[in-house]
Amino acid sequence: MKKLALYLFLIFTTSFTPIAARFIVNEISPLSLAFFRFGVAGVLFLVIFIFKKNSFKIDKEDRLRFLVLGILVIPINQFCFLKGVSLSTASHSGVMYSLTPLFSFFLSIKLKNELFSGKKLVSILISIVGIFIVFYESIMLTAKSESTMLWGDILLFFAVFSWAAYLTIGNDMVKKYGAIKTSTIAFWIGLILYIPVFIYDIPNFHPENISALGIMSFIHLSLIVSFGGYFAFIYATKFIQVSSLTTTVNFSPIVTIIFAYILLKESLSNYFIIGAMITLIGVILIQSFNNSRFNKNGIIENI
């Protein structure tokens, strides 16, 4: 029963992240939302950090890497994700984020943490075909009208890449310093670097426009996903194989698509359905070949 509850919670957190984001970006500027979302999560991580009596001390040779992690996780990733989902759709975001293992594989090869594999290459090519079909629809919509779908999809693409880079580059830091210390320091570096962007966007922040649904969406993004989902994943790895967890989370895009259709009334074209199915097949294949890479460091598909 405990395992089932954790499976459902993790699928819920990742599946409804794009939907919650799509709701709230209509009420809060994406630039301000990024600051408040990770501000709340950052404070909660800091409380755990202090409770565990951690130290902010890091080795001199790792300072640049932590700076890169901070830049990736908030200024780049959150801008691209939240702005991208405001211009595109929740269903497109769900499919895009399923590509995280694909990008992580490429980056791991580049960093020499993983060897090249012909089987994985085939899986990657399958995913690329699926994403091309999804992008083709966005290109056609943009060409025929004033649709912002293509620009949103491009930003979501970079959001996924930056998130995969954060996971891949941060993996060694997690092994060395632990998940809590690495995440806390990276989050706060990102928040500090993001302050100028937030100050610039203050005129666009209108809290009086936030509805009850918007508040629920914010709670989901900041408390349930960025904080609760993280610890749920770490806790689950104590008695569930990580390969089982990551494979289960692969179903999240499907749940996202279904509920984006029900709750947001998003249209699902034949192009999108075919492209999404092909992409997910490729992702599931590469992750089945790649499960040995995942460990108990708290890697989760979407934050």
C-alpha positions in Angstrom: 0.0 0.0 0.0 2.9 2.3 0.9 4.6 1.7 -2.5 1.4 2.3 -4.4 0.9 5.6 -2.5 4.4 6.7 -3.4 4.0 5.7 -7.0 0.7 7.7 -7.3 2.2 10.7 -5.5 5.2 10.9 -7.8 3.1 10.5 -10.9 0.8 13.2 -9.5 3.6 15.7 -8.9 5.2 15.3 -12.3 2.0 15.0 -14.3 0.3 18.1 -12.9 3.3 20.4 -12.9 2.7 21.6 -16.5 -1.0 21.9 -15.8 -0.5 23.9 -12.6 2.0 26.1 -14.3 -0.4 26.7 -17.2 -3.1 27.8 -14.8 -1.0 30.2 -12.7 1.0 31.9 -15.6 -2.3 33.4 -16.6 -2.4 35.2 -13.2 1.2 35.9 -12.3 4.0 37.0 -14.6 6.3 33.9 -15.3 9.3 35.9 -14.3 8.0 36.7 -10.8 6.5 33.3 -10.4 9.9 31.7 -10.9 11.3 33.7 -8.0 8.5 33.0 -5.6 8.3 29.3 -6.5 11.9 28.6 -5.7 12.0 31.2 -2.9 9.5 29.1 -1.0 11.3 25.8 -1.9 14.6 27.4 -1.1 13.5 28.5 2.4 12.2 25.0 3.1 15.5 23.4 1.9 17.4 25.8 4.1 15.4 24.8 7.2 16.3 21.1 6.5 19.9 22.2 5.7 20.3 23.9 9.1 18.4 21.2 11.0 20.9 18.7 9.7 23.8 21.0 10.8 25.2 21.2 7.3 27.9 23.7 6.3 28.0 26.0 3.3 31.7 25.2 2.9 32.6 23.7 -0.5 36.0 23.0 -2.0 37.5 25.8 -4.1 37.6 23.6 -7.3 33.8 23.1 -7.0 32.7 26.7 -6.7 32.4 27.3 -10.5 30.3 24.1 -10.8 27.9 25.3 -8.1 27.7 28.6 -9.9 26.8 26.8 -13.1 24.2 24.7 -11.2 22.6 27.8 -9.8 22.4 29.5 -13.2 20.9 26.4 -14.7 18.3 25.5 -12.1 16.5 28.9 -11.8 17.5 31.8 -14.1 17.6 29.5 -17.2 15.4 26.5 -16.5 12.5 28.4 -14.7 12.4 31.2 -17.2 12.3 28.8 -20.2 9.8 26.5 -18.5 7.3 29.1 -17.2 7.6 31.4 -20.1 7.5 28.5 -22.5 4.4 26.9 -21.0 2.6 30.3 -21.1 3.2 30.5 -24.8 2.6 26.8 -25.6 0.5 24.2 -23.8 0.7 21.9 -20.8 0.5 18.8 -23.0 3.5 20.0 -25.1 5.4 20.7 -21.9 4.7 17.2 -20.6 6.0 15.6 -23.8 9.1 17.8 -23.8 10.1 17.0 -20.3 9.9 13.3 -21.0 13.1 14.0 -23.0 15.2 14.6 -19.8 16.8 11.1 -19.9 17.7 11.6 -23.6 19.6 14.9 -22.9 21.2 13.4 -19.8 22.6 10.6 -21.9 24.1 13.0 -24.4 25.6 15.1 -21.7 27.0 12.1 -19.8 28.8 11.0 -22.9 30.2 14.5 -23.4 31.4 14.5 -19.7 32.7 11.0 -20.2 30.5 9.6 -17.5 28.9 7.1 -19.9 29.9 5.1 -23.0 28.2 5.4 -26.3 25.6 2.8 -27.2 24.1 1.8 -30.6 20.9 0.7 -28.9 20.5 4.1 -27.2 21.2 5.9 -30.5 18.3 4.1 -32.1 16.0 5.1 -29.2 17.3 8.7 -29.5 16.5 8.8 -33.2 12.9 7.5 -32.5 12.4 10.3 -29.9 13.8 12.9 -32.4 11.3 11.8 -35.0 8.4 12.2 -32.5 9.6 15.6 -31.4 10.0 16.7 -35.0 6.3 15.8 -35.6 5.2 17.8 -32.6 7.4 20.8 -33.7 6.1 20.4 -37.3 2.5 21.1 -36.0 3.8 24.1 -34.1 5.5 25.5 -37.1 2.4 25.1 -39.3 0.2 26.8 -36.7 2.7 29.7 -36.3 2.9 30.1 -40.1 -0.9 30.1 -40.6 -1.7 32.4 -37.7 -0.2 34.5 -34.9 0.2 31.4 -32.7 2.9 31.5 -30.1 3.1 27.7 -29.9 6.4 27.4 -31.7 8.2 29.9 -29.6 6.8 28.3 -26.5 8.0 24.8 -27.6 11.5 26.2 -28.3 11.7 27.6 -24.8 10.4 24.3 -23.3 13.1 22.5 -25.4 15.8 24.7 -23.7 14.1 24.2 -20.3 14.4 20.4 -20.6 18.0 20.7 -21.8 18.9 23.0 -18.8 17.2 20.7 -16.4 19.0 17.6 -17.8 22.3 19.6 -17.6 21.6 20.5 -14.0 21.0 16.8 -13.1 24.0 15.5 -15.0 26.5 18.2 -13.8 25.1 18.1 -10.3 25.4 14.3 -10.0 29.0 14.4 -8.9 28.3 17.2 -6.4 25.4 15.1 -4.9 27.8 12.2 -4.5 30.4 14.4 -2.8 28.2 16.7 -0.7 24.9 15.0 -0.4 21.5 15.8 -2.0 20.3 18.4 0.6 23.5 20.4 0.6 23.9 20.4 -3.1 20.3 21.4 -3.8 20.2 24.1 -1.0 23.4 25.8 -2.2 22.4 25.6 -5.9 18.9 26.9 -5.2 20.1 29.9 -3.3 22.8 30.8 -5.8 20.1 30.7 -8.5 17.8 32.8 -6.4 20.4 35.5 -5.7 21.3 35.6 -9.4 17.7 35.9 -10.2 17.0 38.9 -8.0 17.7 41.5 -10.7 15.2 39.8 -13.0 12.6 39.8 -10.3 13.2 43.5 -9.5 12.8 44.3 -13.2 9.5 42.4 -13.3 7.9 43.8 -10.2 5.7 46.2 -12.1 4.1 43.2 -13.8 3.4 41.4 -10.5 -0.2 41.9 -9.4 -1.1 39.6 -6.5 -4.7 40.9 -6.4 -5.3 38.9 -9.7 -4.5 35.5 -8.0 -7.5 33.3 -7.7 -8.1 30.3 -5.4 -7.1 28.0 -8.3 -4.0 30.1 -8.8 -3.0 29.7 -5.1 -3.5 25.9 -5.4 -1.4 25.8 -8.5 1.4 27.8 -6.7 1.2 25.4 -3.7 1.6 22.5 -6.1 4.6 24.0 -7.9 6.5 25.2 -4.8 5.5 22.9 -1.9 4.3 19.6 -3.5 6.7 19.4 -6.5 9.9 21.4 -5.7 10.0 20.3 -2.1 7.6 17.4 -1.4 8.3 15.5 -4.6 12.0 15.7 -4.1 11.9 14.0 -0.6 9.2 11.5 -1.7 11.6 10.3 -4.4 14.5 10.0 -2.0 12.3 8.2 0.6 10.9 5.8 -2.0 14.4 4.6 -3.1 14.8 3.1 0.4 12.5 0.2 -0.5 11.7 0.6 -4.2 14.2 0.0 -7.0 15.1 3.3 -8.7 14.6 1.7 -12.1 11.0 0.9 -11.2 10.4 4.5 -10.0 11.9 6.1 -13.1 10.0 3.8 -15.4 6.7 4.5 -13.6 7.3 8.3 -13.9 7.5 7.8 -17.7 3.7 7.5 -17.6 3.5 11.1 -16.4 3.3 12.7 -19.8 0.3 10.5 -20.7 -1.5 11.7 -17.5 -0.5 15.3 -18.3 -2.0 15.0 -21.8 -5.3 13.5 -20.5 -5.9 16.0 -17.8 -4.7 19.0 -20.0 -7.5 17.9 -22.3 -10.0 17.6 -19.5 -9.1 20.6 -17.3 -7.6 23.0 -19.8 -9.7 22.0 -22.8 -6.5 21.7 -24.8 -7.0 20.3 -28.3 -5.1 17.2 -29.2 -4.4 17.0 -32.9 -3.4 13.8 -34.8 0.1 15.3 -35.3 0.5 15.8 -31.6 -0.9 12.4 -30.6 1.3 10.5 -33.1 4.4 12.6 -32.2 3.9 12.2 -28.5 3.5 8.4 -28.8 6.7 8.1 -30.9 8.6 10.3 -28.5 7.5 8.3 -25.4 8.4 5.0 -27.0 11.9 6.3 -27.7 12.2 7.7 -24.1 11.0 4.5 -22.5 13.5 2.5 -24.7 16.5 4.7 -23.8 15.6 4.7 -20.1 15.3 0.9 -20.1 18.9 0.7 -21.4 19.9 3.5 -19.1 18.5 2.5 -15.7 22.0 1.8 -14.3 22.7 5.5 -14.4 20.0 6.4 -11.9 20.9 6.2 -8.2 19.6 7.3 -4.8 20.7 10.9 -5.3 17.2 12.2 -5.7 17.1 12.5 -9.5 13.5 13.2 -10.5 12.2 13.9 -13.9 10.6 17.3 -13.4 11.1 20.0 -10.8 
